[in-house]
Amino acid sequence: MSAGLEIQRLAAEIVEAARRSFRELFANGEHYYYCTLYTTGEGHAPSLSAWSREALEQEAARQAEGGSIPAAEIAELIKWSYADSPYCSFGDEHFDEVKRLFQARPSIAELEGDAWNHEFGLRLEAIELAMRMLDAEGLFVLNQPREDVCVLAEVMPPDEGNTDIALRLNRADTPAMQAWLAEAAE
């Protein structure tokens, strides 16, 4: 199977899982500014994370309770953190087939050099393509205007390639993307 077909197959499965998860999440009616599929530097199957304005306000207030750091300062610290979001790994149960497909691929831990780069790149390209496909469907405008949400496919811990992907998935001149570039870009 060619690399292009492999990417398409992985992306199609990621789209199915992510669509179900994001739709479930968006049913809460909150207003989202950050929606991501993230993976690790080992190229594991992606997981979903997101932040809404409402969730950020609630989480910052919760973390500030009884402490010396004001909620507004905490909000700035966690605003773009996939891991601090109460929606980190949301809908993970929908990704079982994606995980199976990723595990059926060559073991990235056993690859080196060009073979590692090729396999990792293929996986990341499939994740990015899935987010592009979901965006084309209009998924990210269910609760907010598209220019208010930063749609990402990220490697964690943060990698400087994340900025390149973000710029391909979002218009650089939108308010959400301008905020992400100023506050979170690698």
DRENDO-1510 file (C-alpha; in Angstrom, 1 decimal, always signed):
<recs>
REC; n; res; u; v; w
REC; 1; MET; +0.0; +0.0; +0.0 .
REC; 2; SER; +1.4; +3.4; -0.9 .
REC; 3; ALA; +2.1; +6.0; +1.8 .
REC; 4; GLY; -0.7; +8.2; +0.4 .
REC; 5; LEU; -3.2; +5.4; +0.8 .
REC; 6; GLU; -2.0; +4.5; +4.3 .
REC; 7; ILE; -2.4; +8.1; +5.3 .
REC; 8; GLN; -5.9; +8.3; +3.9 .
REC; 9; ARG; -6.9; +5.1; +5.6 .
REC; 10; LEU; -5.6; +6.2; +9.0 .
REC; 11; ALA; -7.1; +9.7; +8.6 .
REC; 12; ALA; -10.5; +8.2; +7.7 .
REC; 13; GLU; -10.5; +6.2; +10.9 .
REC; 14; ILE; -9.3; +9.1; +13.0 .
REC; 15; VAL; -12.1; +11.3; +11.5 .
REC; 16; GLU; -14.7; +8.8; +12.5 .
REC; 17; ALA; -13.5; +8.6; +16.1 .
REC; 18; ALA; -12.8; +12.4; +16.5 .
REC; 19; ARG; -16.1; +13.4; +14.9 .
REC; 20; ARG; -18.0; +11.3; +17.4 .
REC; 21; SER; -15.9; +12.6; +20.3 .
REC; 22; PHE; -16.1; +16.3; +19.3 .
REC; 23; ARG; -19.9; +16.1; +18.6 .
REC; 24; GLU; -20.4; +14.5; +22.1 .
REC; 25; LEU; -18.3; +17.3; +23.6 .
REC; 26; PHE; -19.9; +20.1; +21.7 .
REC; 27; ALA; -23.4; +19.0; +22.8 .
REC; 28; ASN; -22.7; +20.8; +26.1 .
REC; 29; GLY; -23.1; +24.1; +24.2 .
REC; 30; GLU; -19.9; +25.7; +25.5 .
REC; 31; HIS; -17.9; +28.0; +23.3 .
REC; 32; TYR; -14.6; +26.4; +22.2 .
REC; 33; TYR; -11.4; +28.3; +21.4 .
REC; 34; TYR; -8.9; +25.3; +21.3 .
REC; 35; CYS; -9.5; +21.9; +19.7 .
REC; 36; THR; -6.7; +19.5; +19.2 .
REC; 37; LEU; -5.7; +15.9; +18.4 .
REC; 38; TYR; -2.4; +15.3; +20.1 .
REC; 39; THR; +0.1; +12.5; +20.0 .
REC; 40; THR; +3.4; +11.8; +21.6 .
REC; 41; GLY; +6.9; +12.0; +20.3 .
REC; 42; GLU; +6.6; +8.2; +19.9 .
REC; 43; GLY; +3.7; +8.6; +17.5 .
REC; 44; HIS; +1.0; +6.9; +19.5 .
REC; 45; ALA; -2.6; +7.0; +18.4 .
REC; 46; PRO; -4.0; +10.5; +18.9 .
REC; 47; SER; -6.2; +11.7; +21.7 .
REC; 48; LEU; -8.6; +14.7; +21.8 .
REC; 49; SER; -8.3; +17.7; +24.0 .
REC; 50; ALA; -10.2; +21.0; +24.0 .
REC; 51; TRP; -10.8; +24.1; +25.9 .
REC; 52; SER; -13.9; +26.2; +26.0 .
REC; 53; ARG; -14.1; +29.7; +27.5 .
REC; 54; GLU; -16.5; +28.3; +30.1 .
REC; 55; ALA; -14.3; +25.4; +31.1 .
REC; 56; LEU; -11.2; +27.7; +31.4 .
REC; 57; GLU; -13.1; +30.0; +33.7 .
REC; 58; GLN; -14.3; +27.2; +35.9 .
REC; 59; GLU; -11.0; +25.3; +36.0 .
REC; 60; ALA; -9.0; +28.5; +36.8 .
REC; 61; ALA; -11.4; +29.3; +39.6 .
REC; 62; ARG; -11.2; +25.7; +40.9 .
REC; 63; GLN; -7.4; +25.8; +40.9 .
REC; 64; ALA; -7.3; +29.3; +42.5 .
REC; 65; GLU; -9.6; +28.3; +45.3 .
REC; 66; GLY; -7.8; +28.6; +48.7 .
REC; 67; GLY; -4.5; +29.5; +47.0 .
REC; 68; SER; -2.5; +32.7; +46.5 .
REC; 69; ILE; -2.5; +32.8; +42.7 .
REC; 70; PRO; -5.5; +34.7; +41.2 .
REC; 71; ALA; -7.8; +32.8; +38.8 .
REC; 72; ALA; -7.0; +35.1; +36.0 .
REC; 73; GLU; -3.3; +34.3; +36.3 .
REC; 74; ILE; -4.0; +30.6; +36.5 .
REC; 75; ALA; -6.2; +30.9; +33.4 .
REC; 76; GLU; -3.2; +32.4; +31.5 .
REC; 77; LEU; -1.0; +29.5; +32.6 .
REC; 78; ILE; -3.4; +26.7; +31.5 .
REC; 79; LYS; -5.2; +28.4; +28.6 .
REC; 80; TRP; -3.4; +26.3; +25.9 .
REC; 81; SER; -2.5; +23.2; +28.0 .
REC; 82; TYR; -4.1; +20.1; +26.5 .
REC; 83; ALA; -3.2; +18.2; +29.7 .
REC; 84; ASP; -4.9; +20.7; +32.1 .
REC; 85; SER; -8.2; +20.7; +30.3 .
REC; 86; PRO; -11.1; +18.9; +31.9 .
REC; 87; TYR; -11.7; +17.6; +28.3 .
REC; 88; CYS; -8.2; +16.0; +27.9 .
REC; 89; SER; -8.7; +12.5; +26.3 .
REC; 90; PHE; -12.4; +13.2; +26.0 .
REC; 91; GLY; -14.2; +10.4; +24.0 .
REC; 92; ASP; -11.1; +8.2; +24.1 .
REC; 93; GLU; -13.4; +5.2; +24.0 .
REC; 94; HIS; -14.2; +6.1; +20.3 .
REC; 95; PHE; -10.5; +5.7; +19.4 .
REC; 96; ASP; -10.2; +1.9; +19.9 .
REC; 97; GLU; -10.0; +1.2; +16.2 .
REC; 98; VAL; -7.5; +4.0; +15.6 .
REC; 99; LYS; -5.3; +2.6; +18.4 .
REC; 100; ARG; -5.5; -0.9; +16.8 .
REC; 101; LEU; -4.5; +0.5; +13.4 .
REC; 102; PHE; -1.6; +2.4; +14.9 .
REC; 103; GLN; -0.4; -0.7; +16.8 .
REC; 104; ALA; -0.6; -2.8; +13.6 .
REC; 105; ARG; +1.8; -0.4; +11.9 .
REC; 106; PRO; +5.6; -0.9; +12.2 .
REC; 107; SER; +6.8; -0.5; +15.8 .
REC; 108; ILE; +8.1; +3.0; +15.8 .
REC; 109; ALA; +10.3; +2.2; +18.9 .
REC; 110; GLU; +12.2; -0.3; +16.8 .
REC; 111; LEU; +12.8; +2.0; +13.8 .
REC; 112; GLU; +15.8; +4.3; +13.3 .
REC; 113; GLY; +16.8; +7.2; +11.1 .
REC; 114; ASP; +14.9; +7.5; +7.8 .
REC; 115; ALA; +12.5; +4.7; +8.6 .
REC; 116; TRP; +11.6; +6.3; +12.0 .
REC; 117; ASN; +11.1; +9.7; +10.3 .
REC; 118; HIS; +9.0; +8.2; +7.6 .
REC; 119; GLU; +6.7; +6.3; +10.0 .
REC; 120; PHE; +6.4; +9.2; +12.5 .
REC; 121; GLY; +5.7; +11.6; +9.6 .
REC; 122; LEU; +3.0; +9.4; +8.1 .
REC; 123; ARG; +1.2; +9.1; +11.5 .
REC; 124; LEU; +1.4; +12.9; +12.1 .
REC; 125; GLU; +0.2; +13.6; +8.5 .
REC; 126; ALA; -2.8; +11.4; +9.0 .
REC; 127; ILE; -3.7; +13.2; +12.2 .
REC; 128; GLU; -3.4; +16.6; +10.5 .
REC; 129; LEU; -5.4; +15.4; +7.5 .
REC; 130; ALA; -8.2; +14.2; +9.9 .
REC; 131; MET; -8.4; +17.6; +11.5 .
REC; 132; ARG; -8.5; +19.3; +8.1 .
REC; 133; MET; -11.3; +17.0; +7.0 .
REC; 134; LEU; -13.3; +17.7; +10.1 .
REC; 135; ASP; -12.8; +21.4; +9.6 .
REC; 136; ALA; -14.0; +21.1; +6.0 .
REC; 137; GLU; -17.2; +19.4; +7.3 .
REC; 138; GLY; -17.9; +22.5; +9.5 .
REC; 139; LEU; -17.5; +20.6; +12.8 .
REC; 140; PHE; -15.6; +23.4; +14.6 .
REC; 141; VAL; -18.4; +26.0; +14.0 .
REC; 142; LEU; -21.0; +24.2; +16.0 .
REC; 143; ASN; -20.8; +26.5; +19.0 .
REC; 144; GLN; -18.7; +29.4; +17.8 .
REC; 145; PRO; -17.4; +31.1; +14.7 .
REC; 146; ARG; -14.5; +29.3; +13.1 .
REC; 147; GLU; -12.2; +32.3; +13.5 .
REC; 148; ASP; -12.6; +32.0; +17.3 .
REC; 149; VAL; -11.2; +28.5; +17.5 .
REC; 150; CYS; -7.7; +27.3; +17.0 .
REC; 151; VAL; -7.7; +23.8; +15.4 .
REC; 152; LEU; -4.6; +21.8; +16.0 .
REC; 153; ALA; -2.8; +18.5; +15.5 .
REC; 154; GLU; +0.0; +18.5; +18.1 .
REC; 155; VAL; +3.0; +16.5; +19.2 .
REC; 156; MET; +3.5; +16.5; +23.0 .
REC; 157; PRO; +5.8; +17.5; +24.6 .
REC; 158; PRO; +5.6; +20.5; +22.4 .
REC; 159; ASP; +7.5; +20.4; +19.2 .
REC; 160; GLU; +8.4; +23.3; +16.9 .
REC; 161; GLY; +6.7; +21.5; +14.0 .
REC; 162; ASN; +3.4; +22.2; +15.9 .
REC; 163; THR; +3.5; +25.8; +14.7 .
REC; 164; ASP; +3.8; +24.7; +11.0 .
REC; 165; ILE; +0.8; +22.4; +11.4 .
REC; 166; ALA; -1.2; +25.2; +13.2 .
REC; 167; LEU; -0.5; +27.6; +10.3 .
REC; 168; ARG; -1.7; +25.0; +7.8 .
REC; 169; LEU; -4.9; +24.3; +9.7 .
REC; 170; ASN; -5.8; +27.9; +10.6 .
REC; 171; ARG; -5.8; +31.3; +9.0 .
REC; 172; ALA; -3.0; +33.2; +10.7 .
REC; 173; ASP; -5.0; +36.4; +10.8 .
REC; 174; THR; -7.9; +35.0; +13.0 .
REC; 175; PRO; -8.2; +36.1; +16.6 .
REC; 176; ALA; -7.8; +32.6; +17.9 .
REC; 177; MET; -4.7; +31.9; +15.9 .
REC; 178; GLN; -3.1; +35.3; +16.7 .
REC; 179; ALA; -3.6; +34.5; +20.4 .
REC; 180; TRP; -2.1; +31.0; +20.1 .
REC; 181; LEU; +0.9; +32.3; +18.1 .
REC; 182; ALA; +1.6; +35.0; +20.7 .
REC; 183; GLU; +1.0; +32.8; +23.8 .
REC; 184; ALA; +1.7; +29.2; +22.9 .
REC; 185; ALA; +3.6; +28.7; +19.6 .
REC; 186; GLU; +7.0; +26.9; +19.9 .
</recs>
